Amino acid sequence: MGALAGCVGVAVGLAAGLAFRASERAQRSPVPEPPPVVPEGVDEVVSVLRASAILLDGDLAVIKASASAYAFGLVRHERLAIPELVELTENVRRDGAIREVELEIPRPSRATQPLHVAARVAPLNRRLLLVLIEDRTRAARLDEVRRDFVANVSHELKTPVGALTLLAEAVEDASDDPEAVRRFADRMHHEGTRLTRLVQEIIDLSRLQYDDPVDSPEVVDVDDVVRDALDRTRVDAENRQVRLTAGGTQGLQVLGNHEQLVIALGNLVENAVMYSPPDTRVAVAARRSDELVEISVTDQGYGIPESEIERIFERFYRVDPARSRATGGTGLGLSIVKHIAASHGGDVGVWSVQGSGSTFTLRLPLHVLRAGQPSRLDAPVGKESP
């Protein structure tokens, strides 16, 4: 009986020891942490932010990301895809300090400009990080265009200013030769006119930056725009023996700024006259095409090579620099036309065959007359300048 009691005691002691050890091991083993909980309201905030937002857990895995983060290629397979961003988030996770950096992220296509972004990483709580990515690509592109514009303006201004300086010295040296003085004075007048025109076009272009919509647009009669644009160029056309004609549909109207539209159409007419040989014609015609007004300017000039057509609306770009210098062209006229068209919700296009002339077409949204407004007959007309 005593032996049996001893065996029972040993068994109980052994069971107690095993239970104690099991309890001790259970206390030593780490309890798995539950997945991080996104604080209430964060989802709603992330969904309405203009910046791309990415929420990361302690292992830098993506818990939530805005659609733009995927579209820009910032997130792939629920991980950050940009090495610089990974390094930035690791540093923030390590010390908890908020960090910012500007990055240039290449696009998959070589033809696409890189993405310029400003990234900000901050700890949301002990286990979550918030990454905000602001797209600054457009701002970077505007800065680049602005720098190029200033550089081009500086270069273009040097030419007439330098010419005037040299001509002034030549006049001084030729003070005893009246014929030479008259010749140099004529050149000074030509360069002065070119300088004045260049400065005016720079001012016009600076007012049209960013293609912003026209402030306080008014109803503009296309007939008046055509008439005023032709009047601006009539003297030059007569001097070059180029006839100006106007035709098309009368009574069309658009919403916008009359002065700007006259500048745009006037630039197209002026270009057509400058690049047309004597005894040719420049025709301006307006017509309705669905919900658009199309104003075309057709010349019988030298035409534009096909390889140059895509670049002619760039600032300071000239197809034939030698002829532009002879005619006083600045390379800004077509760029101004493009900006004015965009600010009026339209565009400008060109058709040209080298040696056969060109047709530039300014397209603008049609203003439709409301009931009760006075209307004018849409009758085709044709008239020629005297």
C-alpha positions in Angstrom: 0.0 0.0 0.0 2.9 2.3 0.8 4.5 1.5 -2.5 1.4 2.4 -4.3 1.1 5.7 -2.5 4.8 6.4 -3.4 4.2 5.8 -7.1 1.2 8.1 -7.1 3.2 10.8 -5.4 6.0 10.5 -8.0 3.5 10.7 -10.8 1.8 13.8 -9.4 5.2 15.5 -8.8 6.3 14.7 -12.3 3.0 16.1 -13.8 3.4 19.2 -11.7 6.9 19.7 -12.9 6.0 19.3 -16.5 3.1 21.7 -16.1 5.4 24.3 -14.4 7.9 24.0 -17.3 5.2 24.3 -19.9 3.9 27.4 -18.1 7.4 28.8 -18.0 8.0 28.3 -21.7 4.6 29.8 -22.6 5.5 32.9 -20.6 8.9 33.2 -22.4 7.5 32.9 -26.0 6.4 36.2 -27.5 2.7 36.7 -28.0 2.1 37.5 -31.7 1.0 41.2 -32.1 -2.3 41.8 -33.9 -2.0 43.5 -37.3 -1.8 47.3 -37.0 -5.2 49.0 -37.0 -5.7 52.0 -39.2 -6.9 54.9 -37.0 -10.4 56.0 -37.6 -10.8 58.6 -40.3 -7.5 58.0 -42.0 -9.1 56.2 -44.9 -11.4 59.1 -45.6 -8.5 61.6 -45.4 -6.3 59.6 -47.7 -9.0 59.3 -50.3 -9.5 63.1 -50.6 -5.9 64.2 -50.5 -4.5 65.8 -53.7 -1.1 64.2 -53.0 -0.6 60.5 -53.5 -0.8 58.9 -50.0 0.7 55.6 -48.9 0.2 53.9 -45.5 2.9 51.5 -44.4 3.1 49.0 -41.5 6.2 48.3 -39.3 7.6 46.1 -42.0 7.2 48.8 -44.6 4.5 46.8 -46.4 1.7 48.8 -48.0 -1.5 48.7 -46.1 -3.4 51.3 -48.1 -2.4 53.6 -51.1 -4.3 56.1 -53.3 -4.9 55.2 -56.9 -2.4 57.8 -58.1 0.4 56.0 -56.2 -0.2 52.9 -58.3 -0.7 54.9 -61.5 2.7 56.7 -61.0 4.4 53.4 -60.3 5.3 54.2 -56.7 3.8 51.0 -55.4 4.2 47.5 -56.8 3.2 44.2 -55.3 2.2 46.0 -52.1 5.7 47.4 -51.6 7.4 50.7 -52.4 8.9 50.5 -55.8 11.3 53.5 -55.6 14.6 52.8 -53.8 15.0 56.4 -52.6 11.6 56.2 -50.9 12.4 52.8 -49.3 15.6 54.3 -47.8 13.7 57.4 -46.6 11.0 55.3 -44.9 13.6 53.1 -43.2 15.3 56.1 -41.7 12.0 57.5 -40.4 11.1 54.1 -39.0 14.4 53.9 -37.2 14.3 57.3 -35.4 10.8 58.6 -35.8 11.9 61.9 -37.3 9.8 63.4 -40.2 11.7 63.7 -43.4 11.2 65.3 -46.8 13.0 64.9 -50.1 12.5 65.9 -53.8 13.0 63.1 -56.3 13.1 62.7 -60.1 11.5 59.4 -61.0 12.1 58.1 -64.5 9.1 56.8 -66.5 9.1 53.4 -68.2 8.8 55.1 -71.6 11.9 57.1 -72.7 9.6 59.5 -74.6 7.9 60.5 -71.4 9.4 63.2 -69.2 10.5 62.0 -65.7 8.2 62.5 -62.8 9.3 65.3 -60.4 7.8 64.7 -56.9 8.2 66.0 -53.3 8.0 63.2 -50.8 7.2 63.6 -47.1 7.3 60.6 -44.6 6.0 60.9 -41.1 5.2 58.3 -38.3 1.4 58.1 -37.9 1.7 56.1 -34.6 4.1 53.5 -33.2 3.5 51.1 -36.0 2.3 53.0 -39.0 4.1 55.4 -41.4 2.4 57.8 -43.8 4.0 58.7 -47.1 2.7 61.8 -49.0 3.9 62.3 -52.6 3.2 65.6 -54.3 3.5 65.7 -58.1 5.5 68.8 -59.1 6.2 67.7 -62.7 4.2 70.6 -64.2 5.9 73.2 -62.0 9.3 71.8 -62.9 8.4 71.9 -66.6 7.2 75.5 -66.3 10.4 76.5 -64.5 12.4 74.9 -67.3 10.4 76.7 -69.9 10.8 80.0 -68.0 14.6 79.6 -67.8 14.8 78.8 -71.5 12.5 81.7 -72.3 14.8 84.1 -70.4 17.9 82.7 -72.1 16.3 83.1 -75.5 15.1 86.6 -74.8 18.5 87.6 -73.7 20.0 86.1 -76.9 17.4 87.7 -79.2 17.8 91.2 -77.6 21.5 91.1 -78.1 21.2 91.1 -81.9 19.3 94.4 -82.5 21.0 96.1 -79.5 24.4 95.1 -80.8 23.5 96.1 -84.3 22.3 99.6 -83.1 25.6 100.1 -81.3 27.7 99.2 -84.3 25.5 101.3 -86.6 25.9 104.3 -84.2 29.7 103.9 -84.4 29.5 103.7 -88.2 27.4 106.9 -88.4 29.9 108.7 -86.2 32.8 107.5 -88.4 31.0 108.5 -91.6 29.9 111.9 -90.5 31.5 113.5 -93.6 29.6 111.2 -96.0 25.9 112.1 -96.1 25.1 109.1 -98.3 26.6 106.6 -95.8 24.9 108.4 -92.9 21.5 108.0 -94.7 22.2 104.3 -95.3 23.3 103.6 -91.8 20.3 105.6 -90.4 18.0 103.5 -92.5 19.5 100.3 -91.0 19.2 101.8 -87.5 15.5 102.5 -88.1 15.1 98.9 -89.3 16.8 97.4 -86.2 15.0 99.8 -83.9 11.6 98.7 -85.4 12.7 95.1 -84.9 13.7 95.7 -81.3 10.4 97.5 -80.5 8.4 94.6 -82.1 10.4 92.0 -80.1 9.8 93.8 -76.8 6.1 94.2 -77.6 5.7 90.5 -78.4 7.5 89.5 -75.2 5.1 91.7 -73.3 2.1 90.1 -75.2 3.5 86.6 -74.5 4.0 87.3 -70.8 0.4 88.2 -70.4 -0.7 84.9 -71.9 1.3 82.5 -69.8 -0.2 79.2 -68.6 -3.0 79.3 -71.2 -5.4 80.5 -68.5 -9.0 81.1 -69.6 -9.8 84.7 -70.6 -11.0 86.9 -67.7 -14.5 88.3 -68.2 -15.0 87.0 -71.8 -17.4 89.0 -74.0 -19.3 88.3 -77.2 -16.9 89.0 -80.1 -17.9 89.4 -83.7 -15.6 87.4 -86.0 -16.2 89.9 -88.8 -14.8 92.7 -86.7 -11.7 90.6 -85.7 -11.0 89.8 -89.4 -11.4 93.5 -90.4 -9.1 94.8 -87.6 -6.5 92.1 -88.3 -6.4 92.9 -92.0 -6.1 96.6 -91.2 -3.0 96.0 -89.0 -1.2 94.4 -92.0 -2.6 96.4 -94.9 0.4 98.8 -95.3 3.0 96.0 -95.2 0.9 94.1 -97.7 0.8 97.0 -100.1 4.5 97.6 -99.8 5.2 93.9 -100.6 2.5 93.9 -103.4 0.5 91.2 -101.7 -3.3 91.4 -102.0 -5.5 90.8 -99.0 -8.9 89.3 -99.4 -11.6 88.4 -96.8 -14.5 86.0 -97.3 -16.5 83.1 -95.8 -19.6 83.3 -93.5 -20.7 86.5 -91.9 -22.3 87.0 -88.5 -20.3 84.4 -86.6 -19.5 85.1 -82.9 -17.3 83.7 -80.2 -16.7 84.4 -76.5 -13.4 86.0 -75.6 -11.2 89.0 -75.8 -11.5 91.1 -79.0 -8.0 92.6 -78.7 -6.3 89.2 -78.1 -8.1 87.6 -81.0 -7.0 90.5 -83.3 -3.4 90.0 -82.2 -3.7 86.2 -82.9 -5.3 86.6 -86.3 -3.1 89.6 -87.1 0.0 87.5 -86.5 -1.1 84.9 -88.9 -1.9 87.4 -91.6 1.4 89.2 -91.0 3.4 86.0 -91.3 1.5 85.1 -94.5 2.4 88.5 -96.0 6.0 88.4 -94.9 6.6 85.0 -96.4 4.7 85.6 -99.7 6.4 86.7 -102.9 5.1 89.8 -104.8 1.9 89.6 -106.8 0.4 86.9 -104.7 -2.7 86.8 -102.5 -3.4 86.2 -98.8 -7.0 85.1 -98.1 -8.8 85.1 -94.8 -12.0 83.2 -94.5 -14.3 82.3 -91.5 -16.8 79.5 -91.5 -18.8 77.4 -89.0 -17.8 73.7 -88.5 -20.2 72.1 -86.0 -19.8 73.9 -82.8 -16.5 75.7 -83.8 -15.6 78.8 -85.8 -12.7 78.2 -88.1 -10.8 81.2 -89.4 -8.3 80.3 -92.0 -5.4 82.3 -93.4 -4.1 81.0 -96.8 -1.1 82.3 -98.6 0.7 81.4 -101.9 4.2 81.7 -100.3 7.2 79.5 -99.9 5.5 76.8 -97.7 7.0 75.0 -94.7 9.0 71.8 -94.9 7.2 68.8 -93.4 10.0 68.2 -91.0 9.6 71.7 -89.5 5.8 71.8 -89.1 5.8 70.3 -85.6 8.2 73.0 -84.3 6.9 76.2 -85.8 4.7 77.1 -82.7 7.8 76.9 -80.4 9.0 80.2 -79.0 11.8 81.8 -81.0 11.7 79.0 -83.6 12.1 80.1 -87.2 12.0 77.9 -90.2 14.4 80.1 -92.2 16.4 82.3 -89.8 18.0 84.2 -92.7 14.7 85.2 -94.2 13.3 86.0 -90.7 16.2 88.5 -90.1 15.5 90.1 -93.5 11.8 90.4 -92.7 12.2 91.4 -89.1 10.6 88.2 -87.7 11.1 87.4 -84.0 9.9 83.8 -83.8 7.3 84.7 -81.2 4.3 85.4 -83.4 3.0 81.8 -83.8 3.7 81.0 -80.1 1.4 84.0 -79.2 -1.3 82.6 -81.5 -1.1 79.2 -79.9 -1.5 80.7 -76.4 -4.4 83.0 -77.3 -6.2 80.1 -79.0 -5.7 77.9 -75.9 -6.9 80.6 -73.5 -10.1 80.9 -75.6 -10.7 77.1 -75.5 -9.5 76.5 -79.1 -6.4 75.6 -81.0 -4.5 76.5 -84.1 -3.4 74.1 -86.9 -1.4 74.3 -90.1 -1.4 72.7 -93.6 1.5 73.4 -95.8 3.3 72.1 -98.9 6.8 73.5 -99.6 6.6 75.7 -102.6 2.8 75.8 -102.7 1.9 78.0 -99.7 0.4 77.4 -96.3 -3.0 77.5 -94.6 -3.2 78.3 -90.9 -6.5 77.7 -89.2 -7.6 79.2 -85.9 -10.4 77.2 -84.3 -12.6 78.7 -81.5 -15.8 77.6 -79.8 -18.8 79.0 -81.5 -21.1 81.4 -79.4 -24.6 80.4 -80.2 -27.2 83.2 -80.1 -29.9 82.8 -77.6 -33.6 83.4 -78.3 -34.4 87.1 -78.5 -30.9 88.2 -79.4 -30.4 90.1 -82.7 -28.9 87.9 -85.4 -27.1 88.6 -88.7 -27.5 86.7 -92.0 -25.0 83.8 -92.5 -24.4 84.7 -96.1 -21.1 84.0 -97.9 -19.3 87.1 -99.0 -16.1 88.0 -100.8 -14.3 91.3 -100.7 -10.9 92.4 -101.6 -8.8 95.2 -100.1 -8.3 98.2 -102.4 
